[in-house]
Amino acid sequence: MSYPSVSSLLMVSTMATASSLLSACGGSGSTDAAAPPAASATANTTGTTTGTTTGTTTGSVTPRIAAAIAAAKTAAGTDPLCSVDKLGDFYWEIGNATDSTPAVSGAQGAGSVTATTYFNIASASKWIFGAYVLEKKGIDQVRSSTSLSNGLRFMSGYTGFDEEACVGKLSINGCFIAGMDGTSGKTSQPDATTINLFDYDSGHDQKLASVDLGLGNFTAAQLDTEYQNTLGLSKGFNMAPLDPLMAGGMLGTATDYSLFLKKIMKQELEIGRYLGDQAVCALAAACPGKVVYSPIQLLNEPWTYSYNHWVESEQGKGSIDAYSSPGKWGFYPWVSPDRKYYGILSRHDRSTGAYVASVKCGRQIRKAFMNAL
């Protein structure tokens, strides 16, 4: 697979090309990679050689942690699902809530992707918006409001959103109106045929932001400030300035996202206490008649969906493998069910199903690490 270089993905020049590659998976017509406008904190990255993964640790390491680190590095470097031929260059890390650097991290392939490589994270944006809603509204209001709870679980009926139409819009509401065919009817009334059915569509989040959260007139820059003030989000994160798409327009790095995950794990954010709350079925085969569209059909696993994040389960039957929010182009963040560890696999790949490939590799690394503990 040919992997795009960071320098080839500049913000303005790629806008038109990016806009043609959108889908309800939460893509965005914004820049995919560029120099971040603000410096981010630096993660514990290491040198690499082509085709191998290396990682370092800090502080005292118990034998079990050492074994887990070794297992994770082996999986990243040798598991067929993590092959550079399939994924291209990628960066990965696993860490806990309190340490300032990852327990183990590395770059696979030629080392072109690091902890500070700046990507459009696509649907990984959803988890951030879900956290914001819970922080502003509180769990009691989210649970008691059908508009909020159904919106965050993609059952509100605000579907059929055209993400391409959002490109070039300056405000959140401008994006919402354009994405809904520019008609007031579609922005003021949900589609009766999709209400109470799971439909992975960016319209749910755009409506919540525009109407329920009162952010309609916000520009991308104003949203960045709002996220920073409300969530303590790193200034390394930025919403695409000409594509304020709540469900898929954020740009950031693995380092930025790790800080967000740590806040979740430490329950410094409300969503950290309610991961998986009120999760709904998101695989049509597991609940016939209740799913309109789900990207998880490509995995064919009985995942469920909570407040703008996935509850991963390979086997179903109440089992939870991780909480996550994979991005369309391969950026994959997760938190373990016990909230003790997080992981990120960072890469950018325009091919269909890139998120599936990242999930399959990322969880092999996770399994290797967790099973060795």
C-alpha positions as CSV (number, residue, x, y, z in Angstrom):
1,M,0.0,0.0,0.0
2,S,1.3,3.5,-0.8
3,Y,1.2,5.6,2.4
4,P,0.8,9.4,2.0
5,S,3.5,11.6,3.5
6,V,2.6,14.2,6.0
7,S,3.9,17.0,3.7
8,S,1.5,16.0,0.9
9,L,-1.5,16.7,3.0
10,L,-1.5,20.5,3.4
11,M,-4.7,22.1,4.6
12,V,-5.9,24.4,1.9
13,S,-4.6,22.6,-1.2
14,T,-6.2,19.3,-0.3
15,M,-9.6,20.6,0.7
16,A,-11.3,19.7,-2.6
17,T,-9.8,16.3,-2.8
18,A,-10.7,15.5,0.8
19,S,-14.3,16.5,0.4
20,S,-14.8,13.7,-2.2
21,L,-13.8,11.1,0.3
22,L,-16.3,11.6,3.0
23,S,-18.8,9.1,4.5
24,A,-21.0,8.6,7.5
25,C,-18.0,7.0,9.2
26,G,-17.1,10.5,10.3
27,G,-14.7,11.7,7.7
28,S,-14.0,15.3,7.1
29,G,-13.2,17.6,4.2
30,S,-10.5,19.2,6.3
31,T,-6.7,18.8,6.3
32,D,-5.5,15.3,7.0
33,A,-2.0,16.3,8.1
34,A,-0.1,19.5,8.5
35,A,2.1,21.2,11.0
36,P,0.0,21.8,14.1
37,P,-0.6,25.4,14.9
38,A,0.4,25.0,18.5
39,A,3.1,22.8,20.1
40,S,1.9,19.7,21.8
41,A,3.3,17.8,24.8
42,T,5.9,15.2,23.7
43,A,5.2,11.6,24.3
44,N,7.8,8.9,25.0
45,T,8.8,8.1,21.4
46,T,11.8,6.0,20.4
47,G,14.0,5.4,17.4
48,T,13.0,2.8,14.9
49,T,14.4,0.8,12.1
50,T,12.4,-0.2,9.0
51,G,10.0,-3.1,9.6
52,T,10.5,-3.2,13.4
53,T,9.0,-1.6,16.5
54,T,10.8,-0.3,19.4
55,G,9.7,1.1,22.7
56,T,11.0,2.4,26.0
57,T,9.7,2.5,29.5
58,T,10.3,4.8,32.5
59,G,10.5,4.2,36.2
60,S,10.6,0.8,37.9
61,V,9.1,-2.0,35.9
62,T,7.8,-5.2,37.5
63,P,8.4,-8.6,35.8
64,R,4.8,-8.7,34.7
65,I,4.9,-5.2,33.2
66,A,8.2,-6.1,31.5
67,A,6.6,-9.2,30.0
68,A,3.6,-7.2,28.9
69,I,5.8,-4.6,27.2
70,A,7.8,-7.3,25.4
71,A,4.6,-9.0,24.3
72,A,3.2,-5.8,22.9
73,K,6.3,-5.0,21.0
74,T,6.4,-8.5,19.5
75,A,2.8,-8.3,18.4
76,A,3.3,-4.9,16.8
77,G,6.3,-6.1,15.0
78,T,5.4,-9.6,13.9
79,D,1.6,-10.1,14.0
80,P,0.3,-10.5,10.4
81,L,-2.6,-8.1,11.2
82,C,0.0,-5.4,11.9
83,S,2.0,-5.9,8.7
84,V,3.4,-2.7,7.2
85,D,2.4,-4.1,3.9
86,K,-1.2,-3.9,5.0
87,L,-1.2,-0.8,7.3
88,G,1.7,1.4,6.0
89,D,3.8,3.2,8.6
90,F,2.0,3.6,12.0
91,Y,2.7,4.7,15.5
92,W,1.3,2.9,18.6
93,E,1.4,3.3,22.3
94,I,0.0,1.8,25.5
95,G,0.0,3.6,28.8
96,N,-1.8,4.1,32.1
97,A,-3.7,7.1,33.6
98,T,-0.9,8.5,35.8
99,D,2.4,8.1,34.1
100,S,3.6,11.1,32.0
101,T,4.9,8.8,29.2
102,P,3.5,5.6,27.7
103,A,4.5,2.3,29.2
104,V,5.5,1.2,25.8
105,S,5.5,3.0,22.4
106,G,6.9,2.6,19.0
107,A,6.8,3.3,15.3
108,Q,6.3,0.5,12.8
109,G,7.9,0.7,9.3
110,A,10.1,3.6,8.3
111,G,9.2,5.7,11.2
112,S,7.4,8.4,9.3
113,V,4.5,8.4,11.9
114,T,5.3,9.4,15.5
115,A,3.4,10.4,18.6
116,T,3.3,14.0,17.3
117,T,2.3,13.4,13.7
118,Y,-0.8,15.6,13.1
119,F,-3.7,13.9,11.4
120,N,-7.4,14.4,10.8
121,I,-8.6,11.9,13.4
122,A,-12.1,11.6,11.7
123,S,-14.6,9.7,13.9
124,A,-12.2,9.7,16.9
125,S,-13.7,13.2,17.2
126,K,-17.0,11.7,18.3
127,W,-15.6,10.6,21.7
128,I,-14.5,14.2,22.4
129,F,-17.9,15.6,21.5
130,G,-19.6,13.0,23.7
131,A,-17.4,13.9,26.6
132,Y,-18.3,17.6,26.0
133,V,-22.0,17.0,26.1
134,L,-21.8,15.0,29.3
135,E,-19.6,17.7,30.9
136,K,-22.0,20.4,30.0
137,K,-25.3,18.7,30.7
138,G,-24.5,16.0,33.3
139,I,-25.5,12.4,33.3
140,D,-28.9,12.9,34.9
141,Q,-30.0,15.3,32.1
142,V,-28.5,13.1,29.4
143,R,-30.4,10.1,30.7
144,S,-33.7,11.9,31.1
145,S,-33.6,13.8,27.8
146,T,-34.6,11.7,24.8
147,S,-33.1,14.3,22.6
148,L,-29.7,14.1,24.3
149,S,-29.6,10.3,24.9
150,N,-30.8,9.3,21.5
151,G,-28.6,11.9,19.8
152,L,-25.5,10.6,21.5
153,R,-26.4,7.0,20.7
154,F,-27.2,7.9,17.0
155,M,-31.0,7.2,17.3
156,S,-32.3,10.7,17.0
157,G,-33.5,10.5,13.4
158,Y,-31.3,13.4,12.3
159,T,-29.9,11.3,9.4
160,G,-29.1,11.6,5.8
161,F,-26.4,14.2,6.5
162,D,-24.1,15.1,3.6
163,E,-20.7,15.7,5.0
164,E,-19.3,17.0,1.7
165,A,-21.8,19.9,1.9
166,C,-20.2,21.0,5.2
167,V,-16.8,21.8,3.5
168,G,-16.2,25.5,3.3
169,K,-18.7,26.4,6.1
170,L,-17.6,28.7,8.9
171,S,-20.1,27.9,11.6
172,I,-21.4,24.8,13.2
173,N,-25.0,25.7,12.2
174,G,-23.9,26.5,8.7
175,C,-22.5,23.0,8.4
176,F,-25.7,21.6,9.9
177,I,-27.9,23.4,7.4
178,A,-25.8,22.6,4.4
179,G,-25.5,18.9,5.4
180,M,-29.2,18.7,5.7
181,D,-29.8,19.9,2.1
182,G,-30.0,23.5,3.1
183,T,-33.7,23.0,4.1
184,S,-35.2,24.1,7.4
185,G,-37.5,21.1,7.3
186,K,-34.7,18.6,7.6
187,T,-33.0,20.6,10.4
188,S,-36.1,21.1,12.4
189,Q,-37.7,17.7,12.1
190,P,-36.1,14.3,12.3
191,D,-36.6,11.5,9.8
192,A,-39.5,9.5,11.2
193,T,-38.2,6.4,9.5
194,T,-34.9,6.4,11.4
195,I,-36.0,7.6,14.9
196,N,-35.1,5.0,17.6
197,L,-33.0,3.0,15.1
198,F,-29.2,3.1,15.3
199,D,-27.9,5.0,12.2
200,Y,-24.2,6.0,12.2
201,D,-24.6,9.4,10.8
202,S,-23.0,12.8,11.5
203,G,-26.3,14.5,11.5
204,H,-27.0,13.4,15.1
205,D,-24.0,15.3,16.5
206,Q,-24.4,18.3,14.3
207,K,-28.0,18.8,15.5
208,L,-27.0,18.3,19.1
209,A,-24.3,21.0,18.8
210,S,-26.4,23.4,16.9
211,V,-29.6,23.1,18.8
212,D,-29.3,21.3,22.2
213,L,-25.9,22.8,23.1
214,G,-26.4,26.2,21.6
215,L,-23.2,26.2,19.6
216,G,-24.7,27.0,16.2
217,N,-22.9,30.3,15.7
218,F,-19.6,29.0,16.9
219,T,-16.7,28.9,14.5
220,A,-14.0,26.2,14.6
221,A,-11.7,28.5,16.6
222,Q,-14.5,29.3,19.1
223,L,-15.2,25.6,19.5
224,D,-11.5,24.9,20.1
225,T,-11.5,27.4,23.0
226,E,-14.8,25.9,24.3
227,Y,-13.3,22.4,24.3
228,Q,-10.2,23.6,26.1
229,N,-12.1,25.5,28.7
230,T,-14.7,22.7,29.3
231,L,-12.6,19.5,28.8
232,G,-9.1,20.8,29.4
233,L,-8.4,19.6,25.9
234,S,-4.9,20.1,24.6
235,K,-4.3,23.1,22.4
236,G,-2.8,20.7,20.0
237,F,-6.3,19.7,19.0
238,N,-8.1,21.9,16.4
239,M,-11.4,21.7,14.6
240,A,-10.9,22.1,10.8
241,P,-11.5,25.8,10.2
242,L,-13.5,25.4,7.0
243,D,-15.3,22.2,8.0
244,P,-16.7,22.4,11.6
245,L,-18.0,18.8,11.6
246,M,-18.6,17.7,15.2
247,A,-18.5,14.0,14.3
248,G,-15.3,14.0,12.3
249,G,-13.6,17.4,11.9
250,M,-10.9,17.3,14.6
251,L,-7.2,17.3,13.9
252,G,-4.6,16.2,16.5
253,T,-1.9,13.9,17.4
254,A,-1.5,10.7,19.4
255,T,0.0,12.7,22.2
256,D,-3.0,15.0,22.3
257,Y,-5.4,12.2,22.4
258,S,-3.6,10.3,25.1
259,L,-4.0,13.2,27.4
260,F,-7.8,13.2,26.7
261,L,-7.9,9.4,27.4
262,K,-6.1,9.8,30.7
263,K,-8.6,12.4,31.9
264,I,-11.4,9.9,31.1
265,M,-9.5,7.1,32.9
266,K,-9.0,9.3,36.0
267,Q,-12.6,10.3,35.9
268,E,-11.7,13.9,35.7
269,L,-14.4,14.1,33.0
270,E,-18.0,13.0,33.6
271,I,-17.9,10.5,30.7
272,G,-15.2,8.6,32.6
273,R,-17.8,7.4,35.0
274,Y,-20.3,6.4,32.4
275,L,-18.4,4.5,29.6
276,G,-20.8,2.1,28.0
277,D,-23.9,3.6,29.7
278,Q,-27.2,2.9,28.0
279,A,-25.3,1.2,25.1
280,V,-27.5,0.1,22.1
281,C,-27.1,-2.6,19.6
282,A,-25.1,-1.6,16.6
283,L,-24.9,-4.7,14.5
284,A,-27.9,-5.6,12.3
285,A,-27.4,-9.3,12.6
286,A,-27.5,-9.1,16.4
287,C,-30.7,-7.0,16.5
288,P,-32.6,-7.3,13.2
289,G,-34.7,-4.3,12.3
290,K,-33.0,-2.0,14.7
291,V,-30.0,-0.8,12.7
292,V,-30.1,1.4,9.6
293,Y,-26.3,1.7,9.0
294,S,-23.3,0.6,11.0
295,P,-19.6,0.6,10.0
296,I,-19.1,-2.4,12.4
297,Q,-20.8,-4.6,9.8
298,L,-17.4,-4.9,8.1
299,L,-16.1,-6.5,11.4
300,N,-19.3,-8.5,11.9
301,E,-19.0,-8.3,15.7
302,P,-21.7,-7.5,18.2
303,W,-20.4,-4.1,19.3
304,T,-22.8,-1.7,21.0
305,Y,-22.8,2.1,21.0
306,S,-22.9,4.4,24.0
307,Y,-22.5,8.2,24.3
308,N,-20.5,8.9,21.1
309,H,-18.2,5.9,21.7
310,W,-18.1,2.2,20.9
311,V,-18.3,-0.7,23.4
312,E,-16.2,-3.3,21.7
313,S,-17.1,-7.0,22.0
314,E,-15.9,-9.8,19.7
315,Q,-18.2,-12.3,21.4
316,G,-21.1,-10.3,22.7
317,K,-23.1,-11.8,25.6
318,G,-22.3,-8.8,27.8
319,S,-18.5,-9.1,27.3
320,I,-16.5,-5.9,26.9
321,D,-13.1,-5.8,25.2
322,A,-12.6,-2.1,25.2
323,Y,-14.2,1.3,24.8
324,S,-13.1,3.1,21.7
325,S,-13.7,5.5,18.8
326,P,-12.0,4.4,15.6
327,G,-11.5,7.0,12.9
328,K,-12.4,6.3,9.3
329,W,-8.8,6.7,8.1
330,G,-7.2,4.5,10.8
331,F,-6.7,6.6,14.0
332,Y,-7.7,4.2,16.7
333,P,-7.9,5.1,20.4
334,W,-9.1,2.7,23.2
335,V,-9.5,2.3,26.9
336,S,-9.5,-1.1,28.7
337,P,-12.7,-2.2,30.4
338,D,-11.1,-1.7,33.8
339,R,-10.0,1.8,32.8
340,K,-6.4,1.0,33.8
341,Y,-4.8,1.2,30.4
342,Y,-5.3,3.1,27.2
343,G,-3.9,2.6,23.7
344,I,-3.6,4.4,20.4
345,L,-2.8,3.3,16.9
346,S,-2.1,6.3,14.7
347,R,-1.9,6.3,11.0
348,H,-3.7,7.7,7.9
349,D,-5.0,5.5,5.1
350,R,-7.6,6.5,2.5
351,S,-8.4,2.9,1.5
352,T,-11.9,1.5,2.3
353,G,-12.0,-0.2,5.7
354,A,-8.8,1.5,7.1
355,Y,-10.5,1.7,10.5
356,V,-11.1,-2.1,10.5
357,A,-7.4,-2.8,9.8
358,S,-6.4,-0.5,12.6
359,V,-8.8,-2.1,15.1
360,K,-7.6,-5.6,14.2
361,C,-3.9,-4.7,14.6
362,G,-4.5,-2.4,17.7
363,R,-6.4,-5.1,19.6
364,Q,-3.7,-7.7,18.8
365,I,-1.2,-5.4,20.5
366,R,-3.7,-4.8,23.3
367,K,-4.4,-8.5,23.8
368,A,-0.7,-9.3,23.9
369,F,-0.1,-6.6,26.5
370,M,-3.1,-7.4,28.7
371,N,-2.7,-11.2,28.5
372,A,0.9,-10.9,29.8
373,L,-0.1,-9.0,32.9
